[in-house]
């Protein structure tokens, strides 16, 4: 049972960290674009941030892409591309 609890604890820590990261990234993007981004709309794989949003919102994000990337990197996120 100890091994199970260890694995479960590590999994919970990873989920909590990912949730906090998504909330922080959503806040940064929301501040730059001046609209609300839900953390559930964000997924990160390697150095790519994918945003599931309406086309008009994606265009606004694309126009501010460099500023968003700079702020994300300043917060310590290793994001190189936004899609």
C-alpha positions as CSV (number, residue, x, y, z in Angstrom):
1,X,0.0,0.0,0.0
2,X,2.9,2.4,0.6
3,X,4.0,2.3,-3.0
4,X,0.4,3.0,-4.1
5,X,0.2,6.0,-1.8
6,X,3.5,7.3,-3.0
7,X,2.4,7.1,-6.6
8,X,-0.9,8.7,-5.8
9,X,0.7,11.5,-4.0
10,X,3.1,12.2,-6.8
11,X,0.2,12.2,-9.3
12,X,-1.7,14.7,-7.1
13,X,1.3,17.0,-6.9
14,X,1.7,16.9,-10.7
15,X,-2.0,17.7,-11.3
16,X,-1.9,20.6,-8.8
17,X,1.3,22.0,-10.4
18,X,-0.2,21.8,-13.9
19,X,-3.4,23.5,-12.7
20,X,-1.5,26.3,-11.1
21,X,0.6,26.8,-14.3
22,X,-2.5,26.9,-16.5
23,X,-4.1,29.5,-14.2
24,X,-1.0,31.7,-14.3
25,X,-0.7,31.4,-18.1
26,X,-4.4,32.1,-18.5
27,X,-4.1,35.2,-16.3
28,X,-1.1,36.5,-18.4
29,X,-2.9,36.0,-21.7
30,X,-6.1,37.6,-20.3
31,X,-4.2,40.6,-19.1
32,X,-2.5,41.1,-22.5
33,X,-5.5,40.5,-24.7
34,X,-7.9,42.1,-22.3
35,X,-10.5,39.3,-22.3
36,X,-11.0,36.2,-20.2
37,X,-9.2,33.1,-21.0
38,X,-10.2,29.9,-19.1
39,X,-7.3,27.7,-17.9
40,X,-9.2,24.7,-19.4
41,X,-8.6,26.2,-22.8
42,X,-4.8,25.8,-22.5
43,X,-2.7,22.8,-23.1
44,X,1.1,22.6,-23.1
45,X,3.2,20.0,-24.9
46,X,7.0,20.4,-24.9
47,X,7.4,24.2,-25.7
48,X,4.1,24.6,-27.5
49,X,1.1,26.3,-25.9
50,X,-2.2,25.4,-27.6
51,X,-5.2,27.5,-27.0
52,X,-8.7,26.3,-27.8
53,X,-10.7,29.5,-28.5
54,X,-12.9,31.2,-31.0
55,X,-11.2,32.4,-34.2
56,X,-11.6,36.1,-33.2
57,X,-9.9,35.5,-29.9
58,X,-7.1,33.5,-31.5
59,X,-6.5,36.4,-33.9
60,X,-6.2,38.8,-31.0
61,X,-3.7,36.4,-29.3
62,X,-1.8,36.1,-32.6
63,X,-1.5,39.9,-32.8
64,X,0.0,40.0,-29.3
65,X,2.0,36.8,-29.6
66,X,5.4,38.3,-28.9
67,X,4.3,40.2,-25.9
68,X,2.5,37.1,-24.5
69,X,5.6,35.0,-25.1
70,X,7.9,37.5,-23.4
71,X,5.6,37.7,-20.3
72,X,5.3,33.9,-20.1
73,X,9.1,33.5,-20.3
74,X,9.5,36.2,-17.7
75,X,7.3,34.1,-15.4
76,X,9.6,31.1,-16.0
77,X,7.5,29.2,-18.6
78,X,9.5,27.6,-21.4
79,X,7.0,28.4,-24.1
80,X,8.4,29.0,-27.6
81,X,5.3,28.8,-29.8
82,X,1.6,29.6,-29.4
83,X,-0.9,27.8,-31.6
